[in-house]
Amino acid sequence: MLDVHPPHNPTHTWRDFFIHIATIVIGLLIAIGLEQLVERIHHSNQAREAQESLHRESFANRALVQHDFATIDEAHRLIRLNMASIVAAMAAPGQATYHLSP
């Protein structure tokens, strides 16, 4: 919150009035500039933290995807094995019992 204080002495001339207004304007511009600087630093820190978080998450996701691919490859291998068992059972019905993998 910015507080603007009245002058200690009454202004008697236009020159005093404009000096007082210029002082207030310069002070407000400095305050706004400093506030914007603080906000920029804050946003820069937030962006850096978000980037680091996304980087960590991408590495975690890479490990999960590799695990999922391994699981899919194993499931594909079992499906091919079961398909071969079913084809063999259909080719020679009643000769042998076949066990399907889960």
Secondary structure, DSSP 8 states (H G I E B T S, - for coil): -------SS---SHHHHHHHHHHHHHHHHHHHHHHHHHHHHHHHHHHHHHHHHHHHHHHHHHHHHHHHHHHHHHHHHHHHHHHHHHHHHHHSTTT-------
